[in-house]
Amino acid sequence: MAHKNIYTGVQRKSLLIISIAGLMFFIIYGLRDYLSALIGSVILYVLFIPLFRYLSEQKKWKPGLASGLIILLSFLVLVLPFLSLSVLLTDKILYYTSHYEDILLLVTQIEEFTGIQLKDKATVASIAGNLGTFLSNLFPSLVTGALDVFIILGLMYFIMYYLQMNDRKLKMQVLKFLPFTQPTILELSRELKASVNSNVLGLGIISLVQAALVGIAFWIFGLSDPLFWGLIGFFAAFIPVLGTPLVWGPGAIYLLANGHTGAGIGLLVTGSLVIMNIDNLLRLYIAKKMGDTHPLITIIGVVLGVPLYGILGLVIGPLMISYLILLVKVYEQEYPVSRKEEDLSV
């Protein structure tokens, strides 16, 4: 005698979807400390998949060899420099956030020069502490053990290798399971590529050029630690509108306040006419070549992404905001409001 199931076909389908979603939630929650590895692998996959396809399909390289070369290249070009930055900045960050009296001296000199009363000592100490927390979130290697860093890197490259080796098969699975039409999926794919290229390659190039100019300017005009402030300028350049003036502006005021009028004016002129104009020119060029991200999206994305994902939040945050806007547009396209509904809404 056949067993009769108490659920209808629709109920079984719904329960199966709920079970899959529930298990996925608990898996992601359990791996939450290593979620940056998954996101980082997707970012690297998007950046390097054109090269992988070129080597494996046009040059007829073995897929494993092509993937291994790309993993080595990405580590040397992207990952190793950022790890090196975190090591170089560790001592300076800890110094400036613990010896806030040096910051207080700078604030006092700025107050005397400008005649503007800034904050009291307690507030400066609080700002220094908050800055230390922010930078610790930006560089997870400062606050986590080396073992965690190696696990994250290993997991990230393992996932990236799997994505590359299953490139075409993965594309078919995505087309099958995403709840969108094929044109919408293609549009989402283009948005992902444009956003990653804009925020990783585009802003990375802009920030690197500006960091070099800030460091050189600090060295020319006699300010201490030009390498450190150049590195700070690199990350400040990711923030639209504000950007590197947050670094060379106070540096110029410090020089003026200490009687180095020529050097202070020179740094102001260099920052205003050279560093900022280089930024504008590069952004115009990169917007045409790699896609443009609205400054407001970048600002909100950085504020959202950095506390959650550390340095990867510089990319993930704006990407999340861009996708939210895109999904709203997709919804409007796939489920347009009828004329009758528009009349009722009025």
VEXDREN-2710 file (C-alpha; in Angstrom, 1 decimal):
% VEXDREN-2710
k/r/px/py/pz
1/MET/0.0/0.0/0.0
2/ALA/1.5/3.3/-1.1
3/HIS/2.1/5.9/1.6
4/LYS/0.0/9.0/1.2
5/ASN/1.9/12.3/1.8
6/ILE/0.0/14.9/3.8
7/TYR/1.4/17.8/1.8
8/THR/0.3/19.0/-1.6
9/GLY/2.8/19.5/-4.4
10/VAL/2.9/23.3/-3.8
11/GLN/3.4/22.8/-0.1
12/ARG/6.3/20.4/-0.6
13/LYS/7.9/22.8/-3.1
14/SER/7.5/25.7/-0.6
15/LEU/8.9/23.6/2.3
16/LEU/11.9/22.5/0.2
17/ILE/12.7/26.1/-0.7
18/ILE/12.4/27.2/3.0
19/SER/14.7/24.3/4.0
20/ILE/17.3/25.2/1.5
21/ALA/17.1/28.9/2.4
22/GLY/17.4/28.0/6.1
23/LEU/20.4/25.8/5.7
24/MET/22.1/28.5/3.6
25/PHE/21.4/31.0/6.3
26/PHE/23.0/28.9/9.0
27/ILE/26.0/28.0/6.8
28/ILE/26.6/31.7/6.0
29/TYR/26.1/32.6/9.6
30/GLY/28.6/30.0/10.7
31/LEU/31.2/31.2/8.1
32/ARG/30.5/34.9/8.8
33/ASP/34.1/35.5/10.0
34/TYR/35.3/34.3/6.7
35/LEU/32.7/35.9/4.5
36/SER/35.3/38.4/3.2
37/ALA/37.1/35.4/1.6
38/LEU/34.0/34.6/-0.4
39/ILE/33.4/38.2/-1.5
40/GLY/37.1/38.7/-2.2
41/SER/37.1/35.6/-4.4
42/VAL/34.2/36.9/-6.4
43/ILE/35.9/40.3/-6.9
44/LEU/39.1/38.6/-8.1
45/TYR/37.1/36.3/-10.3
46/VAL/35.4/39.3/-12.0
47/LEU/38.7/41.1/-12.4
48/PHE/40.7/38.2/-13.9
49/ILE/38.2/36.0/-15.7
50/PRO/38.8/37.8/-19.1
51/LEU/42.5/36.9/-18.7
52/PHE/41.6/33.3/-17.8
53/ARG/39.4/32.9/-20.8
54/TYR/42.0/34.4/-23.1
55/LEU/44.7/32.0/-21.8
56/SER/42.6/28.9/-21.6
57/GLU/40.4/29.4/-24.7
58/GLN/42.5/31.4/-27.2
59/LYS/46.0/30.4/-26.2
60/LYS/44.9/26.8/-25.4
61/TRP/46.6/26.7/-22.0
62/LYS/45.6/24.0/-19.6
63/PRO/42.9/25.6/-17.3
64/GLY/44.8/24.6/-14.1
65/LEU/48.0/26.3/-15.4
66/ALA/46.1/29.4/-16.4
67/SER/44.3/29.6/-13.0
68/GLY/47.6/29.1/-11.1
69/LEU/49.3/31.9/-13.0
70/ILE/46.4/34.2/-12.4
71/ILE/46.4/33.4/-8.6
72/LEU/50.1/34.1/-8.4
73/LEU/49.6/37.4/-10.4
74/SER/46.7/38.6/-8.3
75/PHE/48.6/37.8/-5.1
76/LEU/51.7/39.8/-6.2
77/VAL/49.8/42.7/-7.7
78/LEU/46.8/43.1/-5.3
79/VAL/47.0/41.1/-2.1
80/LEU/50.7/41.4/-1.2
81/PRO/50.8/45.2/-1.6
82/PHE/47.8/45.6/0.8
83/LEU/49.3/43.2/3.3
84/SER/52.6/45.2/3.1
85/LEU/50.7/48.4/3.7
86/SER/49.1/47.0/6.8
87/VAL/52.4/46.0/8.2
88/LEU/54.0/49.4/7.3
89/LEU/51.2/51.3/8.9
90/THR/50.8/49.3/12.1
91/ASP/53.5/51.0/14.1
92/LYS/52.5/54.5/13.0
93/ILE/48.8/54.0/13.5
94/LEU/49.4/52.7/17.0
95/TYR/51.7/55.6/17.8
96/TYR/49.5/58.4/16.6
97/THR/46.4/56.9/18.2
98/SER/48.1/56.3/21.6
99/HIS/50.1/59.6/21.6
100/TYR/47.2/61.9/21.0
101/GLU/49.1/64.8/22.5
102/ASP/51.0/65.1/19.2
103/ILE/47.6/65.5/17.5
104/LEU/46.6/67.9/20.2
105/LEU/49.7/70.0/19.5
106/LEU/48.8/70.2/15.8
107/VAL/45.2/71.2/16.7
108/THR/46.5/73.9/19.0
109/GLN/48.8/75.3/16.3
110/ILE/45.9/75.3/13.8
111/GLU/43.8/77.1/16.3
112/GLU/46.4/79.8/16.8
113/PHE/47.0/80.2/13.1
114/THR/43.3/80.3/12.0
115/GLY/41.8/81.9/15.1
116/ILE/39.1/79.2/15.0
117/GLN/38.4/77.4/18.3
118/LEU/38.3/73.6/17.7
119/LYS/37.6/70.9/20.2
120/ASP/38.9/70.3/23.7
121/LYS/41.5/67.7/24.7
122/ALA/39.0/65.1/25.7
123/THR/37.4/65.3/22.2
124/VAL/40.7/65.0/20.5
125/ALA/41.5/61.9/22.5
126/SER/38.1/60.5/21.6
127/ILE/38.7/61.2/17.9
128/ALA/42.1/59.6/18.0
129/GLY/40.6/56.5/19.6
130/ASN/37.8/56.3/17.1
131/LEU/40.3/56.7/14.3
132/GLY/42.3/53.8/15.7
133/THR/39.2/51.7/15.7
134/PHE/38.4/52.6/12.2
135/LEU/41.9/51.8/10.9
136/SER/41.9/48.5/12.8
137/ASN/38.6/47.6/11.0
138/LEU/40.2/48.7/7.7
139/PHE/43.2/46.4/8.3
140/PRO/42.0/43.2/9.9
141/SER/45.5/41.9/10.0
142/LEU/46.2/44.4/12.8
143/VAL/43.7/42.8/15.2
144/THR/43.5/39.2/14.1
145/GLY/46.1/36.5/14.2
146/ALA/48.3/35.5/11.3
147/LEU/46.5/32.2/11.2
148/ASP/43.2/33.8/10.4
149/VAL/44.8/35.9/7.6
150/PHE/46.2/32.7/6.0
151/ILE/42.9/30.9/6.3
152/ILE/41.1/33.8/4.7
153/LEU/43.6/34.0/1.9
154/GLY/43.6/30.2/1.3
155/LEU/39.8/30.0/1.3
156/MET/39.6/33.0/-1.0
157/TYR/42.0/31.5/-3.6
158/PHE/40.4/28.0/-3.3
159/ILE/37.0/29.5/-4.2
160/MET/38.5/31.6/-7.0
161/TYR/40.2/28.5/-8.4
162/TYR/36.9/26.7/-8.3
163/LEU/35.0/29.6/-10.0
164/GLN/37.6/29.7/-12.8
165/MET/37.7/26.0/-13.4
166/ASN/33.9/25.8/-13.6
167/ASP/33.4/29.1/-15.5
168/ARG/31.0/28.1/-18.2
169/LYS/29.2/25.5/-16.1
170/LEU/28.7/28.1/-13.4
171/LYS/27.3/30.6/-15.8
172/MET/24.6/28.1/-16.8
173/GLN/23.7/27.4/-13.2
174/VAL/23.4/31.1/-12.5
175/LEU/21.1/31.5/-15.4
176/LYS/19.0/28.6/-14.2
177/PHE/18.5/29.6/-10.5
178/LEU/18.4/33.4/-10.4
179/PRO/14.8/34.7/-10.3
180/PHE/15.3/37.1/-13.2
181/THR/15.0/37.0/-17.0
182/GLN/18.1/36.5/-19.0
183/PRO/18.4/40.2/-20.1
184/THR/18.1/41.2/-16.5
185/ILE/20.9/38.8/-15.5
186/LEU/23.1/40.1/-18.2
187/GLU/22.5/43.6/-17.0
188/LEU/23.3/42.6/-13.4
189/SER/26.5/41.0/-14.7
190/ARG/27.5/44.1/-16.6
191/GLU/26.8/46.2/-13.5
192/LEU/29.0/43.9/-11.4
193/LYS/31.8/44.1/-13.8
194/ALA/31.6/47.9/-14.2
195/SER/31.4/48.4/-10.4
196/VAL/34.3/46.2/-9.6
197/ASN/36.4/47.7/-12.4
198/SER/35.5/51.2/-11.3
199/ASN/36.1/50.7/-7.6
200/VAL/39.1/48.3/-7.7
201/LEU/41.0/49.2/-10.8
202/GLY/39.8/52.7/-11.4
203/LEU/39.9/54.1/-7.9
204/GLY/43.0/52.0/-7.2
205/ILE/44.9/53.7/-10.0
206/ILE/43.7/57.1/-8.9
207/SER/44.5/56.6/-5.3
208/LEU/48.0/55.2/-6.1
209/VAL/48.9/58.2/-8.3
210/GLN/47.6/60.7/-5.6
211/ALA/49.3/58.8/-2.8
212/ALA/52.6/59.1/-4.7
213/LEU/52.0/62.9/-5.3
214/VAL/51.1/63.5/-1.6
215/GLY/54.2/61.6/-0.4
216/ILE/56.5/63.5/-2.9
217/ALA/54.9/66.8/-1.9
218/PHE/55.4/66.2/1.8
219/TRP/59.0/65.2/1.2
220/ILE/59.7/68.3/-1.0
221/PHE/58.2/70.7/1.5
222/GLY/60.0/69.2/4.5
223/LEU/57.2/67.5/6.4
224/SER/58.1/64.4/8.4
225/ASP/56.9/60.8/7.5
226/PRO/56.1/61.4/3.9
227/LEU/55.8/57.7/3.2
228/PHE/53.2/57.3/6.0
229/TRP/51.2/60.3/5.0
230/GLY/51.3/59.2/1.3
231/LEU/49.8/55.8/2.4
232/ILE/47.1/57.6/4.4
233/GLY/46.5/59.7/1.2
234/PHE/46.0/56.5/-0.7
235/PHE/43.0/55.5/1.4
236/ALA/41.7/59.0/1.7
237/ALA/41.6/59.2/-2.1
238/PHE/38.9/56.6/-2.1
239/ILE/36.5/59.1/-0.5
240/PRO/35.0/61.4/-3.2
241/VAL/35.0/65.2/-2.7
242/LEU/37.0/65.1/0.6
243/GLY/39.8/62.8/-0.5
244/THR/43.5/63.9/-0.3
245/PRO/42.8/67.4/1.0
246/LEU/42.2/65.7/4.3
247/VAL/45.9/65.0/4.3
248/TRP/47.7/67.8/2.5
249/GLY/45.4/70.5/3.9
250/PRO/46.3/70.1/7.5
251/GLY/49.9/69.6/6.4
252/ALA/49.9/73.0/4.7
253/ILE/48.3/74.7/7.7
254/TYR/50.9/73.0/10.0
255/LEU/53.7/74.5/7.9
256/LEU/52.1/78.0/7.9
257/ALA/51.5/77.8/11.7
258/ASN/55.2/77.0/12.3
259/GLY/56.4/80.0/10.2
260/HIS/57.3/78.0/7.1
261/THR/55.2/80.3/4.9
262/GLY/56.8/79.5/1.5
263/ALA/56.5/75.7/2.1
264/GLY/53.0/76.0/3.4
265/ILE/51.8/78.0/0.4
266/GLY/53.7/75.7/-1.9
267/LEU/52.0/72.7/-0.5
268/LEU/48.6/74.4/-0.8
269/VAL/49.2/75.3/-4.4
270/THR/50.6/71.8/-5.3
271/GLY/47.5/70.2/-3.6
272/SER/45.0/72.5/-5.2
273/LEU/46.4/72.7/-8.7
274/VAL/48.3/69.4/-9.2
275/ILE/46.9/66.7/-7.0
276/MET/43.3/67.6/-7.2
277/ASN/43.4/68.2/-11.0
278/ILE/45.2/64.9/-11.6
279/ASP/42.3/63.4/-9.6
280/ASN/39.7/65.1/-11.9
281/LEU/41.5/64.1/-15.1
282/LEU/41.9/60.5/-14.1
283/ARG/38.3/60.2/-13.0
284/LEU/37.1/61.5/-16.4
285/TYR/39.3/59.0/-18.2
286/ILE/38.4/56.1/-16.0
287/ALA/34.7/56.9/-16.2
288/LYS/34.8/56.4/-20.0
289/LYS/37.0/53.3/-19.9
290/MET/35.8/51.3/-16.9
291/GLY/32.5/52.8/-15.8
292/ASP/31.6/55.5/-13.3
293/THR/30.3/55.4/-9.8
294/HIS/28.4/58.3/-8.4
295/PRO/30.3/60.0/-5.6
296/LEU/27.3/59.8/-3.2
297/ILE/27.1/56.0/-3.8
298/THR/30.8/55.7/-3.0
299/ILE/30.6/57.8/0.2
300/ILE/27.6/55.9/1.5
301/GLY/29.1/52.6/0.4
302/VAL/32.4/53.2/2.2
303/VAL/30.6/54.2/5.4
304/LEU/28.5/51.1/5.2
305/GLY/31.2/48.6/3.9
306/VAL/34.3/49.4/5.9
307/PRO/32.9/48.5/9.4
308/LEU/31.5/45.3/8.0
309/TYR/34.2/44.0/5.7
310/GLY/37.3/46.0/6.5
311/ILE/39.4/47.1/3.5
312/LEU/37.2/45.1/1.1
313/GLY/34.4/47.4/2.2
314/LEU/35.9/50.1/0.0
315/VAL/34.6/48.0/-2.9
316/ILE/31.8/45.9/-1.4
317/GLY/29.9/48.9/0.1
318/PRO/29.5/50.9/-3.1
319/LEU/28.8/47.6/-5.0
320/MET/25.9/46.9/-2.5
321/ILE/24.4/50.3/-3.0
322/SER/24.8/50.1/-6.8
323/TYR/23.0/46.7/-6.8
324/LEU/20.2/48.0/-4.6
325/ILE/19.6/50.8/-7.1
326/LEU/19.8/48.4/-10.0
327/LEU/17.4/45.9/-8.5
328/VAL/14.8/48.7/-8.0
329/LYS/15.2/49.6/-11.7
330/VAL/14.8/45.9/-12.6
331/TYR/11.7/45.6/-10.5
332/GLU/10.2/48.7/-12.3
333/GLN/11.0/47.2/-15.7
334/GLU/9.7/43.7/-15.0
335/TYR/6.7/44.7/-13.0
336/PRO/5.5/48.0/-14.5
337/VAL/2.7/49.9/-12.8
338/SER/-0.5/49.8/-14.9
339/ARG/-2.4/52.9/-15.8
340/LYS/-5.2/52.0/-13.5
341/GLU/-2.8/51.6/-10.6
342/GLU/-1.2/55.0/-11.4
343/ASP/-4.6/56.7/-11.3
344/LEU/-5.4/55.1/-7.9
345/SER/-2.1/56.2/-6.5
346/VAL/-2.9/59.8/-7.4
END
